[in-house]
């Protein structure tokens, strides 16, 4: 073969390679553009780097296909299994799973190819974090409820007014009260697990029951009221869409408190419901949408009127503000922070964490129960510093798999805010660090501290308050064994029994 012919073949082969590489690059560009268009229409576009390739291919993208009307994906995922006829009817009425495909098969394949090409084989580990030190000045006390060996504690709440601990067990749908003499009493029956305790007025309390802890489109939540002044117990609201949080606030500044409820919902039906002047018989004003997790009321823009800051955790994860226009009216939702749907945002608080007089955002990201149950390096606790004009910037991050809740409180009485935190959704290498107390050292620096007794359970719920009436803040943790596997994992740690509640009694003022 002549040198000329060999050179010609090499040139042609190189051309074929270039053309093939160019075609591949164009296909990936197309897939990326389609992903941003389709995925971004429902939530923040998730970068392929956020999950391993296998998770995208086997779990997340098949769910997307089902939600885009792919019948084969709907069948393979068994989306109708274990659902009642009532719930199936609601889901079909909402059009959650279209009867016909909403995306061209070639376009969906281009999206699949894009994620397969760009996603990592596995996620990197979390960045090294500050070593936790032992926590002093706390005494750990376990609380066991007779007959409950595998606890599902859906609520722990400190009622400082009566120095009582409120507990709800999701297995029995039972409410308990531990009084200051350590006696345990049961409250009247409730229809589903209680998830929040609200103080309405002196010796008047509300309890929110969720209806279904598992994702559901059925509206079976309720609001109960216990009035110790009249010794009465009533169900004041029902048919709520998985309510998870509520507060009483005077939004209209007319001396009449309004009731705000976060209805989490599921595929649809969730919202922030506002019952003006506490009139529960009237139709409430509804703001936001599904995934309403928590509300705080504050004058964020300092115009003299209380505004609503809310966390939404379903699909389009975000922290938003609804500015108060007066007379019971609010501006359209303004998003302060947006999160990828795999961030697993689970809780927030508004607190001045740097002492500059402006309210910062303390956020927990770690819910890992959806379609991508894999350890995520970006899960943890964050502080977003208030820079003014609705601008919040990340100022502190502590990586923690399964981060569930963070509460700011001055634990040591030194005048600044410390952080009490729990991690729930993942197995940790050091189970005693499921609970961490971050001591505030100033300038956005915090020293994490642990207590060995935190390895005794798996903590889904937490509250902070003065339980024993000695002037300092105590901490209570509620243990939740989600299923038999979770319970078995706890037993494999060598535990003989699992407490329903762990009480961390603050001894600061007792020892000084």
PLY file of the C-alpha trace (Angstrom):
ply
format ascii 1.0
element vertex 512
property float x
property float y
property float z
element edge 511
property int vertex1
property int vertex2
end_header
0.00 0.00 0.00
1.40 3.37 -0.96
2.31 5.99 1.59
-0.18 8.34 -0.08
-3.03 5.83 0.34
-2.13 5.16 3.99
-2.07 8.91 4.68
-5.45 9.32 2.99
-6.98 6.53 5.10
-5.59 8.08 8.28
-6.98 11.47 7.34
-10.40 9.96 6.64
-10.31 7.94 9.90
-9.37 11.05 11.84
-12.23 12.86 10.16
-14.64 10.13 11.16
-13.38 10.37 14.76
-13.78 14.12 14.83
-17.25 13.92 13.35
-18.22 11.21 15.85
-16.87 13.21 18.77
-18.63 16.33 17.54
-21.91 14.44 17.20
-21.51 13.04 20.70
-20.84 16.50 22.11
-23.84 17.93 20.30
-26.04 15.12 21.65
-24.87 15.85 25.20
-25.48 19.57 24.74
-28.98 18.77 23.54
-29.59 16.45 26.48
-28.37 19.09 28.92
-30.60 21.76 27.40
-33.61 19.42 27.53
-32.87 18.53 31.16
-32.74 22.20 32.13
-36.01 22.83 30.29
-38.04 19.85 31.53
-36.54 19.42 35.01
-36.42 23.15 35.60
-40.14 23.47 34.89
-40.94 21.66 38.16
-37.99 22.48 40.42
-34.44 23.78 40.44
-32.44 22.03 37.74
-30.34 19.32 39.44
-26.79 19.02 38.17
-25.70 15.46 37.25
-22.87 15.85 39.77
-25.35 15.72 42.67
-26.00 11.95 42.41
-24.18 8.84 41.19
-24.87 7.61 37.68
-26.56 4.43 38.94
-29.02 6.39 41.11
-30.00 8.63 38.19
-30.56 5.65 35.90
-32.31 3.26 38.30
-34.34 5.56 40.54
-34.59 9.28 39.81
-35.05 9.37 36.02
-37.60 6.50 36.01
-39.64 8.57 38.48
-39.37 11.52 36.11
-40.54 9.29 33.25
-43.58 8.19 35.27
-44.44 11.81 36.10
-44.09 12.65 32.39
-46.72 10.04 31.46
-44.56 7.01 30.57
-46.91 4.09 31.19
-44.14 1.48 31.32
-42.32 3.46 34.01
-45.55 3.86 35.99
-46.13 0.11 35.87
-42.57 -0.86 36.77
-42.51 1.53 39.73
-45.84 0.23 41.05
-47.14 3.72 41.70
-50.68 2.51 42.38
-49.70 -0.27 44.77
-50.77 -0.03 48.42
-53.01 2.94 47.69
-56.71 3.04 48.47
-59.30 3.65 45.76
-59.93 7.05 47.34
-56.31 8.12 47.03
-56.00 6.73 43.49
-59.03 8.81 42.54
-57.46 11.97 44.02
-54.13 11.38 42.25
-55.86 10.81 38.91
-58.01 13.89 39.39
-54.89 15.95 40.08
-53.28 14.59 36.92
-50.09 13.72 38.75
-49.34 10.86 36.34
-50.58 11.82 32.85
-52.34 9.16 30.78
-50.13 9.94 27.78
-46.47 10.85 27.48
-45.61 14.54 27.84
-42.15 14.17 26.31
-40.84 12.79 23.06
-39.09 9.40 23.67
-35.99 10.59 21.81
-35.82 13.69 23.98
-36.13 11.67 27.16
-33.40 9.31 25.96
-31.19 12.34 25.32
-31.74 13.40 28.94
-30.90 9.88 30.13
-27.72 9.86 28.04
-26.72 13.27 29.36
-26.98 12.23 33.02
-25.28 8.89 32.31
-22.34 10.67 30.67
-21.96 13.54 33.13
-22.77 11.97 36.51
-19.99 10.50 38.68
-19.81 6.79 39.42
-20.01 7.64 43.12
-20.18 10.79 45.20
-17.13 12.03 47.06
-17.09 11.75 50.86
-18.00 14.71 52.98
-15.25 17.22 53.60
-13.33 16.80 56.87
-15.21 18.41 59.71
-14.28 19.78 63.07
-13.78 17.10 65.70
-16.62 16.88 68.21
-15.73 17.07 71.89
-17.58 15.58 74.86
-20.50 17.58 76.20
-20.37 18.50 79.89
-22.99 19.89 82.29
-25.71 17.60 80.94
-27.28 14.51 82.48
-28.95 12.05 80.11
-32.15 10.34 81.26
-34.01 7.71 79.26
-37.79 7.46 79.19
-39.52 4.19 78.27
-43.25 3.84 77.68
-44.58 0.47 78.75
-45.66 -1.73 75.86
-43.72 0.20 73.18
-40.57 -1.73 72.28
-39.99 -0.21 68.83
-40.78 3.48 69.33
-42.11 5.79 66.66
-42.01 9.06 68.53
-43.56 11.65 66.23
-43.59 14.48 68.77
-41.65 15.62 71.80
-42.51 19.05 73.19
-41.66 20.89 76.39
-44.57 22.72 77.99
-42.71 25.19 80.18
-45.96 26.57 81.61
-46.62 23.30 83.47
-43.09 21.81 83.40
-44.44 18.89 81.40
-43.16 16.80 78.52
-45.59 16.02 75.68
-44.98 12.80 73.71
-46.82 11.27 70.75
-46.31 7.70 69.56
-47.14 7.06 65.89
-47.70 3.32 66.33
-50.53 3.69 68.83
-51.72 7.20 67.85
-51.50 8.04 71.52
-50.56 11.25 73.31
-48.73 11.10 76.64
-47.80 13.68 79.25
-44.92 13.27 81.70
-45.45 15.65 84.60
-42.86 17.22 86.90
-43.20 14.28 89.29
-42.23 11.87 86.47
-45.74 10.44 86.32
-46.88 9.44 82.81
-50.50 10.10 81.78
-52.43 9.51 78.56
-54.48 12.23 76.89
-57.81 11.67 75.08
-57.71 9.74 71.78
-56.42 11.29 68.57
-57.07 10.13 65.00
-53.44 10.02 63.80
-49.91 10.80 65.04
-49.45 14.20 66.65
-46.54 16.20 65.20
-46.79 19.56 66.95
-47.79 21.11 70.25
-48.88 24.78 70.20
-49.51 27.04 73.14
-52.54 29.14 72.21
-53.22 30.97 75.49
-52.54 30.38 79.19
-53.44 26.73 79.81
-54.97 26.39 76.34
-53.07 24.14 73.93
-53.41 22.86 70.39
-52.17 19.58 68.94
-51.66 19.03 65.21
-52.13 15.49 63.93
-50.70 14.70 60.50
-53.15 12.12 59.13
-50.39 10.05 57.52
-46.66 10.27 58.15
-46.05 8.30 54.95
-46.49 10.38 51.75
-50.20 10.55 50.92
-52.68 12.72 49.05
-55.44 11.97 51.57
-56.46 14.90 53.76
-56.89 13.34 57.19
-54.99 15.71 59.45
-56.65 17.52 62.33
-56.28 20.24 64.95
-57.23 19.43 68.55
-57.63 21.85 71.42
-57.19 21.16 75.12
-58.45 23.90 77.45
-57.42 23.24 81.03
-59.40 26.29 82.17
-62.65 24.53 81.24
-61.28 20.96 81.29
-62.35 20.44 77.67
-60.92 18.52 74.68
-62.17 19.18 71.14
-61.30 18.50 67.53
-61.53 21.98 65.99
-60.40 21.23 62.42
-60.19 18.10 60.31
-59.62 17.02 56.70
-56.33 18.91 56.65
-53.73 17.96 54.01
-50.96 16.44 56.17
-50.46 19.45 58.48
-47.04 19.57 60.16
-46.73 22.99 61.80
-48.86 25.78 63.19
-48.60 29.05 65.11
-50.87 31.75 66.46
-49.84 35.27 65.40
-51.65 38.61 65.14
-50.96 39.32 61.46
-53.52 42.13 61.21
-52.37 43.78 64.46
-55.98 44.04 65.62
-55.52 42.27 68.93
-57.03 39.06 67.56
-54.52 36.27 66.89
-54.70 34.45 63.57
-53.96 30.75 63.15
-51.38 29.76 60.52
-51.00 26.10 59.55
-48.42 24.49 57.26
-50.23 21.80 55.28
-47.46 19.71 53.75
-49.73 17.73 51.43
-47.97 15.49 48.91
-48.41 15.76 45.14
-50.80 18.62 45.61
-53.18 20.06 48.18
-50.56 21.51 50.50
-50.39 25.20 51.42
-50.09 27.73 54.19
-53.61 28.22 55.54
-54.38 31.42 57.47
-57.53 31.50 59.61
-58.14 35.19 60.18
-58.89 36.08 63.81
-58.86 32.37 64.58
-62.22 31.87 62.89
-61.93 28.20 62.00
-65.35 27.94 60.34
-64.42 30.33 57.52
-62.39 29.35 54.48
-58.74 30.23 55.15
-56.49 32.36 53.00
-54.09 30.00 51.22
-50.50 30.83 50.28
-47.68 28.87 48.66
-48.30 25.23 47.82
-47.32 21.66 48.62
-44.40 20.96 50.91
-45.17 23.77 53.38
-42.98 22.65 56.29
-42.56 25.54 58.71
-43.57 29.18 59.19
-42.01 32.06 61.07
-43.61 35.47 61.45
-41.40 38.55 61.68
-41.14 42.05 60.25
-38.49 41.11 57.70
-38.59 44.38 55.72
-39.03 46.49 58.86
-42.11 48.34 57.66
-44.00 47.78 60.90
-46.11 44.84 59.65
-45.50 41.15 60.43
-44.46 39.12 57.38
-44.50 35.37 56.80
-41.29 33.46 56.09
-41.94 29.87 55.02
-40.02 26.74 54.10
-41.33 24.50 51.30
-39.73 21.05 51.02
-41.65 19.23 48.28
-40.26 19.35 44.73
-39.43 23.04 44.43
-37.52 23.37 47.69
-37.28 26.98 48.76
-37.41 29.55 51.54
-39.83 32.34 50.74
-41.32 35.47 52.21
-44.88 36.77 51.88
-44.81 40.47 52.68
-47.75 41.82 54.63
-49.68 44.53 52.75
-52.09 45.05 55.63
-55.79 44.25 56.03
-55.13 40.53 55.78
-53.49 40.77 52.35
-50.02 39.63 51.30
-47.73 40.22 48.36
-46.99 37.37 45.98
-44.43 34.87 47.16
-40.84 36.08 46.95
-38.18 33.37 46.99
-35.24 34.09 49.29
-33.32 30.84 48.72
-33.84 28.00 46.24
-32.52 24.48 46.72
-32.06 21.46 44.50
-34.71 18.77 45.18
-31.98 16.38 46.39
-30.84 18.84 49.08
-33.49 17.38 51.40
-34.31 20.64 53.18
-36.04 19.73 56.43
-36.16 22.66 58.89
-35.24 26.30 59.41
-35.18 29.06 62.00
-34.84 32.83 61.77
-32.31 33.98 64.35
-29.71 36.73 64.76
-26.71 34.42 64.84
-23.93 36.98 64.45
-25.30 39.67 66.76
-25.67 42.38 64.12
-29.39 42.91 64.72
-30.52 41.29 61.46
-32.24 37.90 61.30
-30.18 35.14 59.69
-31.40 31.77 58.41
-30.44 28.51 60.14
-31.24 25.64 57.75
-31.07 21.83 57.96
-30.54 19.88 54.73
-30.59 16.09 55.08
-33.92 14.42 54.27
-32.83 11.26 52.49
-36.06 9.27 52.18
-36.90 9.98 48.55
-35.60 8.34 45.37
-31.88 8.81 46.00
-31.01 7.17 49.30
-27.26 7.63 49.14
-24.88 9.51 51.43
-24.71 13.08 50.10
-21.65 15.25 50.86
-23.70 18.45 50.65
-26.11 17.47 53.43
-25.67 19.23 56.75
-26.42 22.38 58.72
-26.03 25.87 57.25
-26.27 29.48 58.31
-27.21 32.03 55.66
-26.22 35.49 56.81
-28.67 38.33 56.24
-26.97 40.87 53.97
-30.05 43.06 53.66
-32.52 43.65 50.83
-33.69 39.98 50.97
-30.16 38.78 50.23
-28.87 35.82 52.25
-25.39 34.33 51.79
-24.01 31.06 53.16
-21.69 31.89 56.05
-21.30 28.56 57.85
-21.65 24.90 56.89
-21.19 21.78 58.95
-21.41 18.61 56.84
-23.67 16.01 58.45
-25.35 13.11 56.71
-29.08 12.99 57.37
-29.32 16.41 59.03
-32.90 16.72 60.29
-33.27 19.71 62.62
-31.28 22.58 64.10
-32.54 24.89 66.85
-30.77 28.01 68.07
-30.78 28.54 71.84
-28.47 29.98 74.47
-27.63 26.73 76.23
-24.72 27.95 78.37
-26.21 31.31 79.37
-23.38 33.40 77.92
-25.63 35.65 75.85
-25.08 34.16 72.38
-26.97 31.46 70.51
-25.73 27.89 70.42
-27.11 25.21 68.07
-28.84 21.98 69.11
-28.99 19.56 66.15
-30.09 16.04 65.23
-29.33 13.81 62.23
-31.78 11.05 61.39
-31.97 9.89 57.80
-28.60 8.16 57.44
-26.49 5.70 59.36
-23.56 7.59 60.88
-20.11 6.16 61.53
-20.39 7.64 65.01
-24.01 7.16 66.19
-23.33 9.20 69.32
-23.09 12.20 66.97
-26.72 11.91 65.88
-27.18 14.70 68.40
-24.64 17.52 68.42
-24.60 20.72 70.42
-22.61 23.50 68.74
-21.19 25.96 71.24
-21.05 29.48 69.79
-17.51 30.87 69.98
-18.33 34.06 68.05
-17.58 35.21 64.50
-19.63 32.33 63.03
-17.45 29.68 64.66
-19.00 26.80 66.59
-17.49 23.91 68.58
-19.48 20.66 68.12
-20.05 18.59 71.26
-21.58 15.13 71.66
-22.99 13.00 74.46
-22.48 9.20 74.31
-26.10 8.48 75.25
-27.22 9.84 71.86
-26.23 6.43 70.43
-29.15 4.83 72.32
-31.76 5.62 69.65
-32.47 7.21 66.30
-33.80 10.72 66.80
-36.43 12.22 64.49
-37.87 14.84 66.83
-36.33 17.37 69.23
-37.40 20.25 71.44
-35.60 22.70 73.70
-36.94 24.40 76.80
-36.77 24.64 80.58
-38.37 21.32 81.49
-37.38 21.21 85.17
-37.93 24.89 85.96
-34.36 25.62 87.10
-33.79 28.52 84.70
-31.69 26.85 82.01
-32.64 25.14 78.76
-32.98 21.36 78.60
-33.16 19.25 75.44
-35.45 16.31 74.64
-35.04 13.85 71.75
-37.69 11.48 70.40
-36.64 8.10 68.96
-38.24 6.83 65.76
-37.69 3.35 64.30
-39.10 3.81 60.81
-39.42 0.10 60.04
-38.24 -3.33 61.17
-34.86 -2.81 59.52
-34.28 0.43 61.40
-35.24 -1.28 64.67
-32.94 -4.22 63.92
-30.01 -1.89 63.18
-30.44 -0.35 66.63
-30.47 -3.79 68.27
-27.32 -4.76 66.33
-25.52 -1.92 68.09
-25.89 -4.05 71.21
-28.88 -2.21 72.69
-31.22 -4.26 74.88
-34.08 -1.80 74.53
-34.65 1.51 72.83
-35.94 4.52 74.79
-38.90 6.48 73.51
-37.31 9.72 74.67
-33.89 10.88 75.76
-33.95 13.83 78.16
-30.76 15.87 78.31
-30.99 17.75 81.58
-28.94 20.94 81.65
-27.09 21.24 84.95
-25.53 24.65 84.34
-27.23 26.51 87.16
-27.21 23.52 89.48
-23.42 23.32 89.34
-22.61 27.00 89.65
0 1
1 2
2 3
3 4
4 5
5 6
6 7
7 8
8 9
9 10
10 11
11 12
12 13
13 14
14 15
15 16
16 17
17 18
18 19
19 20
20 21
21 22
22 23
23 24
24 25
25 26
26 27
27 28
28 29
29 30
30 31
31 32
32 33
33 34
34 35
35 36
36 37
37 38
38 39
39 40
40 41
41 42
42 43
43 44
44 45
45 46
46 47
47 48
48 49
49 50
50 51
51 52
52 53
53 54
54 55
55 56
56 57
57 58
58 59
59 60
60 61
61 62
62 63
63 64
64 65
65 66
66 67
67 68
68 69
69 70
70 71
71 72
72 73
73 74
74 75
75 76
76 77
77 78
78 79
79 80
80 81
81 82
82 83
83 84
84 85
85 86
86 87
87 88
88 89
89 90
90 91
91 92
92 93
93 94
94 95
95 96
96 97
97 98
98 99
99 100
100 101
101 102
102 103
103 104
104 105
105 106
106 107
107 108
108 109
109 110
110 111
111 112
112 113
113 114
114 115
115 116
116 117
117 118
118 119
119 120
120 121
121 122
122 123
123 124
124 125
125 126
126 127
127 128
128 129
129 130
130 131
131 132
132 133
133 134
134 135
135 136
136 137
137 138
138 139
139 140
140 141
141 142
142 143
143 144
144 145
145 146
146 147
147 148
148 149
149 150
150 151
151 152
152 153
153 154
154 155
155 156
156 157
157 158
158 159
159 160
160 161
161 162
162 163
163 164
164 165
165 166
166 167
167 168
168 169
169 170
170 171
171 172
172 173
173 174
174 175
175 176
176 177
177 178
178 179
179 180
180 181
181 182
182 183
183 184
184 185
185 186
186 187
187 188
188 189
189 190
190 191
191 192
192 193
193 194
194 195
195 196
196 197
197 198
198 199
199 200
200 201
201 202
202 203
203 204
204 205
205 206
206 207
207 208
208 209
209 210
210 211
211 212
212 213
213 214
214 215
215 216
216 217
217 218
218 219
219 220
220 221
221 222
222 223
223 224
224 225
225 226
226 227
227 228
228 229
229 230
230 231
231 232
232 233
233 234
234 235
235 236
236 237
237 238
238 239
239 240
240 241
241 242
242 243
243 244
244 245
245 246
246 247
247 248
248 249
249 250
250 251
251 252
252 253
253 254
254 255
255 256
256 257
257 258
258 259
259 260
260 261
261 262
262 263
263 264
264 265
265 266
266 267
267 268
268 269
269 270
270 271
271 272
272 273
273 274
274 275
275 276
276 277
277 278
278 279
279 280
280 281
281 282
282 283
283 284
284 285
285 286
286 287
287 288
288 289
289 290
290 291
291 292
292 293
293 294
294 295
295 296
296 297
297 298
298 299
299 300
300 301
301 302
302 303
303 304
304 305
305 306
306 307
307 308
308 309
309 310
310 311
311 312
312 313
313 314
314 315
315 316
316 317
317 318
318 319
319 320
320 321
321 322
322 323
323 324
324 325
325 326
326 327
327 328
328 329
329 330
330 331
331 332
332 333
333 334
334 335
335 336
336 337
337 338
338 339
339 340
340 341
341 342
342 343
343 344
344 345
345 346
346 347
347 348
348 349
349 350
350 351
351 352
352 353
353 354
354 355
355 356
356 357
357 358
358 359
359 360
360 361
361 362
362 363
363 364
364 365
365 366
366 367
367 368
368 369
369 370
370 371
371 372
372 373
373 374
374 375
375 376
376 377
377 378
378 379
379 380
380 381
381 382
382 383
383 384
384 385
385 386
386 387
387 388
388 389
389 390
390 391
391 392
392 393
393 394
394 395
395 396
396 397
397 398
398 399
399 400
400 401
401 402
402 403
403 404
404 405
405 406
406 407
407 408
408 409
409 410
410 411
411 412
412 413
413 414
414 415
415 416
416 417
417 418
418 419
419 420
420 421
421 422
422 423
423 424
424 425
425 426
426 427
427 428
428 429
429 430
430 431
431 432
432 433
433 434
434 435
435 436
436 437
437 438
438 439
439 440
440 441
441 442
442 443
443 444
444 445
445 446
446 447
447 448
448 449
449 450
450 451
451 452
452 453
453 454
454 455
455 456
456 457
457 458
458 459
459 460
460 461
461 462
462 463
463 464
464 465
465 466
466 467
467 468
468 469
469 470
470 471
471 472
472 473
473 474
474 475
475 476
476 477
477 478
478 479
479 480
480 481
481 482
482 483
483 484
484 485
485 486
486 487
487 488
488 489
489 490
490 491
491 492
492 493
493 494
494 495
495 496
496 497
497 498
498 499
499 500
500 501
501 502
502 503
503 504
504 505
505 506
506 507
507 508
508 509
509 510
510 511
